[in-house]
Amino acid sequence: MTKVSPKDIQQAIGKKILHNKAILASYRLDTAKPAVQLPDWRERLIEIYADHISQATDFMMLRDWCDQFTSVLISEDLSIRLAIEQVKVCQDAVETIMIEEAKYNALSYTDFYSVIKDFNSLANQAGLYLSECYITHYVKKYNEFEQLVKELSTPIVQISDQIAIIPIIGTLDEERADSLIETALYEGRSLGVRTMLIDLSGVPIVDTMVAGILVNLNEALSVIGIQVILSGIRPELAQKLVQLNINFRSIHTFATLYRAIQFLKKAN
């Protein structure tokens, strides 16, 4: 029997893996797992494994697979554990082919160790890429969600060419205050309004910090030529502002949003 070189055996292993990729992709497949087309993802990973074994390709295709798969997992709110399981299962499935071919071709222990070591290095790298990509996509999704929350917590409604309303609901903290001022400045300038009506009807507590935020907001908008009007100033709120010695004389204030809008209609 003619002795086959380790390189030829590696190529033979790669071809056999590709030929059986559909079968290997179903190896220990749990049908109860989430419907994210696991066999398709497995097949692609097995193809990458086969290419690396037979052609010693670099890790770029593996990196792309990890990036795409973890992106899907994040979008479906699935754990990274699922991804790691697929890498391990595919690794075990491919190793069965490698062992069979090594035995059939009487591959020496030294040559087999070299081949299996290189493959395990690839599989281990997959685990590292998965962790890195999953964290990247998770942080991106979190930041997008945080930005959406900020936008929803500070909505701005344009009611005419010159007037916009910002209804504030809930507690105002330092972070939300920064978002309020940033949104008011950016949207006010972008919309080209001359008056910004801030409705406080949904703010349960007004303390020194909140009052300071309103003063800062008024000063910031004044710089770009936008007038601030406050509505939703309840009697207890007005009394609290007096106790805090907050001077709103330069700002028009109204008990209700309706009265503020009626005032603006007459003024315009």
C-alpha positions, 0 to 999 in steps of 0.5 A: 500500500502506497504511503499517503502524505499527511497533507493528502490525508488532510485534504481527504479529511476536508473533502469528506467533511464537506461531503457529509456536512448535512449529516454532521450538522444534525449531530446531537441536534436538539429540536427543542432549541430556538428556531434560529436555523441551527443546521444552516449555521452549523453547516457553514461552520463545518465548511469553515472547519473543512476549508481550514483542515484541507487548505490551512485557511486563516481565521477571517471566515471563522471571525465573520461566522461568529460575528454574524451568528452572535448578531442573530442571537442578540437580536433574538435575545438568546444566550451565548451558551447556545453559540458555544454549544454549536461550536463544541458539537461541530468540533466533536462531529468533525473530530469523528471524521478525522479519527476515522480517516487517520485510522484508515490511512494509518496516520502516525501518532505524530502526524495525527497530533499535528493535524488535531492540534491545529484543528483544536486551535481553530475551534478554541479561537471560535470560542474566543471570537464568539465571546468578543463578538457577542459582547460587541453586539450586546453593548451595541444593542444596549446603547441603542436601547438606552438612546431609544429610552432617552428619546422616548423620555424626552419627546418633542412635538411640534404644534406649529411652525414656531412652537414645540412642546416637550411633555415631561413625565416622571422623575427628572434626574441628572442624566435625564436632565442632560438629555432634556437640554440636549434634545431641546437645543438640537430639536429646537434649532433643527425645527426652527421654532421660536417657542418651547413649551415645557409641560411639567404636569407629569413631574411628581416632585420638583426640588432644587435640582429640578428647578435648577434644570429648568433655569439652565434649560431656559438660559440655554434656549435663550442663547439660540433665541428660543423662548421657554414657557412652563405649563403644569405649574400646580399650586403645590409646585408653585409654592415649592418654587417660592420656598426654594427661592427660585425666580421664574420671572423671566419665564411665562408659567401656566397652571395647565397646558391648555392655558399655555396653548391658549396664551400662545394662540393669542400671542401669535 
